[in-house]
Amino acid sequence: MMVSINSVAKADPANMGVSVAERVQASANLRQFNLWMNAPWRDNDGNFAQVRNQIESSIQSGQKPADLMQLYKPDAKKYPDAAILQFRYYYAAYEAGIEDQTANGHAEAMIRVGDLFILILKGHLPHTYNYVRLGFLCALFSDPLGNYSLKNVGNQLFAKDPSDVLVKYALTSLLVDGPDPNDRTMALKYSLEMVHQYPSNLRIVGMLGYAYYVQWRTSHSKIDASHAIDAYQQYLDLAPADNYFRPTAQNLINEIRNSE
């Protein structure tokens, strides 16, 4: 479910408490993470689903994700082995990071969500749909970005709930740079569907621009070029002046135009 954007959470990469050494160690644990992600969802998911629904309902009612994150943080720190309390804190933190990155394009928010992936790796990993879903969403903001080995997990998550736009976006971000041309075609299809549903969402509009840009690099088609420019121009029209991706979007537009 895509939550409404009605507040701005201030991103602070340090507040997740992840060190540089832990980021390095996490890269070494990717194999363990992939094994967990690809294992059957055999554990009871009921409590995790309930927590996710409660958080999403609270956000839709006007509560700020950053406030929920701070509310849940003490119990998560006090009971590090309580998976449900960790999940509650992590999910609120994920929503806070995504809200900031969606509304303002702050790179710091992406760092914070990537750090969540590292924290998840350190804890107990239940084999449930909602915990794996959160791990998948956070992993795409970590290093390496867009871990293509998670493609199968993304497809399974999306098949379980095709209306889940967060998973759809994350899966699209994997497919758009994939080695298989069919993946890139599917990424464009998903991007068009998401923009139709959320025409003012910066992340989604930016993804559409990139999907067309990737197509254009291979096809050199004027139609693909025009669509990529239109999408990136839409991004610039929507983005705040301090949006970190604005210069990149403009540079990509210039690259396409200068190649004609």
N, C-alpha and C positions, 0 to 999 in steps of 0.2 A: 504494500500500500504506500503510495506517495503522500507524505504528510504535507500539510499546507505550510507555507513559509511566511510567518508573520512576526518574526523577531530575529535579531542578530546575536548569535553567541560569539563571544570573543575567544578566539583560539589561542591557546598557549601550549606549544609542544611539550614544555617541561612538566605540565601538570599531570601527565600520564605516568611520570616517574620512570621512564625508560632511558637507560644509559646507552652511550655509543657501543660499549662492550656487549651489551645485551642485544643490540641490533646486529652486531657481527655474529654473535652466537646463534641468533634466530636463523640466519641464512644457512647455518650448518644443520639446523633442525627441520629444514623444509621437507626432507624425505619422510620424517616422522609425521609431519603435518599432512602430507599428501596421502600417507597410509590411512590416517584417521579420516580424512575427507572422503576417501573412496570406500571406506568400510560401510556395511549395511547400517541403516538407522534402526537399530534393534532396541534402543532404550526408550522408556516412556517419555513422550514429548509433551504431555498435557500441561505440566506446570510451566514449562518454558513458553508454550504457546499462550498461556494465560498472562504471563508477565509481558510478553511482546504486545499482546492486545491491549493490556492496561496502559502501557507506555504510549502506544500510538493513539489511544483514545484520549489520554491526558494532553498530548501535543495538539490534537485536533480541537480540544476544548480551550486551547490558548496557553497552556503551560509551556515554558521554555525548556527545551531539552537540556540546556546547560544547567538549569536549576534542578532538574530531575537527577542529573548526573551527580551534582554535589550532595543531593539528598541521599542518594544510594551509596555514595562512596564510603562512609564510615563502616557500614555493615560489611561491605566487600573487603575492606582492609582488616576488619576484626575477625572475619571468618573466611580465610583464604581457601579452605577446602570445601566450602559450601557452593556447589556449582550454580545453584539457582540464584544466589546472591551475586556471584560473579557475573552471571549472565545479565541480571537486571542492571548492574552498573555499566557493563560493557555496552549493552544495547542503548542505554540512554546516552553514553559517551559517543557512540557511533552516530546517533541521530543529531547530536550537537555539532559534531564535526561536519556532517553532510549538510546541515542547515547553513552553516557558515560558508562552506565552500560553494554551495548552490547559490546563495543570495549574493555573495561578495567575491567569490573566486579567490579566497585567501589560501595561499599555498601552505600556510602553517596548519590549516585545518586538515589538509591531506596528510601532513606529517603525523598529526595526532591520531588519525584513523589508522595509519600504518603502524603506529606504536601499539594500538589496540591488538592488532594481529600478534605482536610479540608477547603481550600479556596473556592472550588466550593460549598461546603455545606453552607458556610456563605452568598453566594450571591443569586441573583435571578436565579431560575432554570427553564429555558424554556423547554417545552415538545417537544423537537425536536430530531430527530435521531442522529445528530452529537453531540449535547450536552450530551445526554445520553451515547453515545458511549465513549466520553472522560471521563465522570464520571465513567463509568464501568472500563475503562482501568486504571485510577488512583486509584480507590478503592482497587484494588488487591495489591497495594503496601502499603496500609494503615494498621491500626490495627483494627480488626483482619485480618491478611493476608488471601487471598483466601476465602472471605466470601461466603460460599456455597449457601446462600440464593439468590445470584445473578445468579445462574445457568440458570434460565428461561430467564432472561434478556440477558445473553450471547448467549443462543440458538436463541433468536429472532434477535439479532444483526448479528449473523453469518448466519442465514437464509436469511437475507436481502442482505448480500454481502458475499458469500462463499469465495471470493478471498481476503478478508481482513485478512491478516496474523497476524496483531496485535490483532484483536479480537479473531482469532483462537488460538493464543498462550495464551491469557488471559483465554479463556474458557477452554483450556487444563489444565491450572494450577489449575482451580477449580475442574475439573473432576478427575484429577489424584489421589487425596486424598479423593475422595468422598466415601460415604458409600455403594454406589451401584456398584457391580462388573462390570456391563455394562458400567458405567461411566469410570471406570479405563481402560476397553478395548478400549473405544472410545478415551480416552486420548492417548493411545499408537498408535492407528491408526493415529490420527491427528499429533502426534510427528513424526512419520515416513514420513508422507506426507510433513511436513514442512522441515525436514532435507533433503529430496530429492530435495526440491526447494532451500533451503539455507544451503548447507553443511558446510559452514564456519562460521555460526552465532553462537556465544558462547551460547547465551540464549537458542536457539533452540536445540543445541547439548546437553546442560546440561539437558534440559527437557526430551529429549529422554532417556538419562541415568537414570533419575529419574523414568520415566514411566516403564522402564524395571526393575529397582530396586524394585519398588512397586509390580510388577508382581511376581518377584522372591521371595519376602518375603512371598507371599501366596502359590505360586506353588512349591517353592524349586527346580525348574527345572534348570538343568545344561545349557539348551539352553538360558533361560532368564538370568541366571547368566553371561554367556558368552557375550550376547548382552549388558548387563549393563556395564560390564567391558570394552568392546570395545568402547562404547559411551563415558564413562568417560575418557578413555585413549585418545580418539579423542579430548575431551575437553582440557585435559592437553597439548596435542600437539599444540593446537591452542592458548591457553591462555597466556598472558604476565606473566612474572615472578612475578609481584606484584598483580596478580589477587586474590581477596579476597577469591574466592571459591576453589582455587587450593588445599589447605589442606583438605577441605571437600571431594572433588572428590577423592583424593588419599586415604582418610580414608574409603570411601565407597568401593573402589576397594579392599582394604585390608580386610574389613569386609567380602566381598563376598568370596574372596580367602581363608580366614582362616576358613570359614564354610564348605569348601569342604572336 
